[in-house]
Amino acid sequence: MEAQGTVFKYGNNVDTDVIIPARYLNTSDPAELAKHCMEDIDSEFIHKVKDGDIIVADKNFGCGSSREHAPLAIKKAGVSVVIASTFARIFYRNALNIGLPIFECPEAAVGIAAGDEVKVDFDTGVITNVTKNETYQAEPFPEFMQALIKAGGLINYIREQKAQ
Amino acid sequence: MGMTMTQKILAHHAGLPEVKAGQLIMSKLDLVLGNDITAPVAITEFNKIGIDEVFDKNKVALVPDHFTPNKDIKAAEQCKLIREFAHAKEITNYFEIGEMGIEHALIPEKGLVVPGDVVIGADSHTCTYGALGAFSTGVGSTDMAAGMATGESWFKVPSALKFELTGKPGPWISGKDVILHIIGMIGVDGALYRSMEFVGEGLANLSIDDRFTMANMAIEAGGKNGIFPVDEVVLDYVKEHSCRDYTVYKADPDAEYDAVYQIDLSTIRPTVAFPHLPDNTRTIDEVGDVKLDQVVIGSCTNGRIEDIRVAAKILNGKKVAKGIRCIIFPATQKIYLQALREGLIEQLVEAGAAFSTPTCGPCLGGHMGILAKGERALATTNRNFVGRMGHPESEVYLASPAVAAASAITGRISNPEEIAD
């Protein structure tokens, strides 16, 4: 599997309050949430993002609250993959659990700029910057997490386990 | 090689003789928690699994505390969904308005967590219960759903940072100043993926409420959990609140730590985190002139009885400055009643503060104290991100209840040492 899209670039410590402000958490409908995704940090994001586009950020992406609404909003907005130097741990779990692909890759976070066209191979973790003709290698996932991803998230994984 | 306190708890719950940092394990759970924001998503996911019952109806807790008492129709619908689920699944620990409180103050108070437990909660501040020597950590709604269904959760075993505390803090210094100092020192990702273990003789000078505040904000340094050894202070609290059996785990003497920090509590100053990150800290001596519009005292971080007592001690016989909205939220009904019986509410209301029913309300910009564009609040809460308490162009400063109460009197960020009699 792979994804290709245009990059939206952000800095360090993008918190869940800017990914989806709490004032919109009186619903858990992903389509409603997506309308306000990144609103407090980048009011243009939701108007510009196209299906398949990619978010790239520096350290500690998704820090703050445990709200799963954050990766849900990003996924529903059409983002195909998030690449960061590091992720906050609850966001990391949530993204895997709901089937939003993420990759930790400090080199990509440095090398990729806003507007670059980027391709990601989910199986190998190879990230290709088409605009700059560079490649970066993301950390591969441990086997258990790959199984989660392959199942399409934790709930499907448990259902499969139950069926066996 | 030895194990940290957290690693020992996880090894036991995974049925393994030992675990190592980085190892992926499946752990048994003693409690699975959710609130009115996260549980609705978890319930939807739970229903997709295709089982009828939760793994143990006594080991799931549902606390509608964020947008309650219901702030609008959508919030009311979310709470209704949880109420109906709790009823259908016969969840023992569902807490309705009138008996509920802010989850992380309520759960220990109800005796639902004891030393040695493993707890997950779909709320990032679930790490609070580390004060009782339990492993507790925040997760998302899907993890909560899986936990409710299976009674298990996957974890990557964390490595740890050790904080050796010595000395005695000054009279107006609380756990809030200590944890803000630590977050300022190591940064908002300084403990990313790791445990924060607090040890040392200085612990004897930190009350259980101080420790709840410190464990609560481990997540603000990116930590997986914050944890304290089980001493007399913890056991007194646990025996008063719970009749459950508990297990005391101790870190091995040869446990390995990624880093060890020495902190002399006697040198800690009242500490304030400036916008827009909890690690943007300054001591009260470096604050300068910061004029305020609102002061908030409460939350899962600082809404306990000691916090209300400190606020009342400073505000009693004084007046909140003209033009300042001072809003005080006790974290639970029990704390509310205790404040009432001790005469604290009368003192605070006489001083011109608003005293509210328990709710997370303004901490996350939900309701009951939202900021307009350009407004500034000093709050005893835990996050000061952009837009956290309202308008994206408002500002939140984080500090202790003592600094908050002193600041309510002057209308600018103030040192309790100078205001208090």
HADDOCK unambig.tbl for C-alpha pairs under 7 A between the chains (distance, minus, plus):
assign (segid A and resid 17 and name CA) (segid B and resid 385 and name CA) 6.92 0.50 0.50
assign (segid A and resid 17 and name CA) (segid B and resid 388 and name CA) 6.41 0.50 0.50
assign (segid A and resid 18 and name CA) (segid B and resid 386 and name CA) 6.85 0.50 0.50
assign (segid A and resid 22 and name CA) (segid B and resid 364 and name CA) 6.14 0.50 0.50
assign (segid A and resid 22 and name CA) (segid B and resid 365 and name CA) 6.35 0.50 0.50
assign (segid A and resid 22 and name CA) (segid B and resid 366 and name CA) 6.48 0.50 0.50
assign (segid A and resid 23 and name CA) (segid B and resid 365 and name CA) 6.23 0.50 0.50
assign (segid A and resid 23 and name CA) (segid B and resid 366 and name CA) 5.68 0.50 0.50
assign (segid A and resid 25 and name CA) (segid B and resid 37 and name CA) 6.60 0.50 0.50
assign (segid A and resid 26 and name CA) (segid B and resid 74 and name CA) 5.42 0.50 0.50
assign (segid A and resid 26 and name CA) (segid B and resid 75 and name CA) 4.98 0.50 0.50
assign (segid A and resid 27 and name CA) (segid B and resid 74 and name CA) 6.44 0.50 0.50
assign (segid A and resid 28 and name CA) (segid B and resid 41 and name CA) 6.41 0.50 0.50
assign (segid A and resid 40 and name CA) (segid B and resid 392 and name CA) 6.02 0.50 0.50
assign (segid A and resid 60 and name CA) (segid B and resid 189 and name CA) 6.32 0.50 0.50
assign (segid A and resid 64 and name CA) (segid B and resid 220 and name CA) 6.89 0.50 0.50
assign (segid A and resid 65 and name CA) (segid B and resid 123 and name CA) 6.72 0.50 0.50
assign (segid A and resid 65 and name CA) (segid B and resid 124 and name CA) 5.11 0.50 0.50
assign (segid A and resid 66 and name CA) (segid B and resid 122 and name CA) 6.28 0.50 0.50
assign (segid A and resid 66 and name CA) (segid B and resid 123 and name CA) 5.19 0.50 0.50
assign (segid A and resid 66 and name CA) (segid B and resid 124 and name CA) 4.78 0.50 0.50
assign (segid A and resid 66 and name CA) (segid B and resid 138 and name CA) 6.42 0.50 0.50
assign (segid A and resid 66 and name CA) (segid B and resid 139 and name CA) 5.88 0.50 0.50
assign (segid A and resid 66 and name CA) (segid B and resid 140 and name CA) 5.30 0.50 0.50
assign (segid A and resid 67 and name CA) (segid B and resid 38 and name CA) 6.54 0.50 0.50
assign (segid A and resid 67 and name CA) (segid B and resid 140 and name CA) 6.14 0.50 0.50
assign (segid A and resid 68 and name CA) (segid B and resid 140 and name CA) 5.35 0.50 0.50
assign (segid A and resid 68 and name CA) (segid B and resid 141 and name CA) 6.07 0.50 0.50
assign (segid A and resid 88 and name CA) (segid B and resid 192 and name CA) 6.77 0.50 0.50
assign (segid A and resid 88 and name CA) (segid B and resid 222 and name CA) 6.42 0.50 0.50
assign (segid A and resid 89 and name CA) (segid B and resid 193 and name CA) 5.92 0.50 0.50
assign (segid A and resid 90 and name CA) (segid B and resid 138 and name CA) 6.86 0.50 0.50
assign (segid A and resid 90 and name CA) (segid B and resid 139 and name CA) 5.59 0.50 0.50
assign (segid A and resid 90 and name CA) (segid B and resid 140 and name CA) 6.70 0.50 0.50
assign (segid A and resid 94 and name CA) (segid B and resid 140 and name CA) 5.59 0.50 0.50
assign (segid A and resid 97 and name CA) (segid B and resid 142 and name CA) 6.40 0.50 0.50
assign (segid A and resid 155 and name CA) (segid B and resid 45 and name CA) 6.94 0.50 0.50
assign (segid A and resid 155 and name CA) (segid B and resid 49 and name CA) 6.26 0.50 0.50
assign (segid A and resid 155 and name CA) (segid B and resid 146 and name CA) 6.84 0.50 0.50
assign (segid A and resid 159 and name CA) (segid B and resid 49 and name CA) 5.83 0.50 0.50
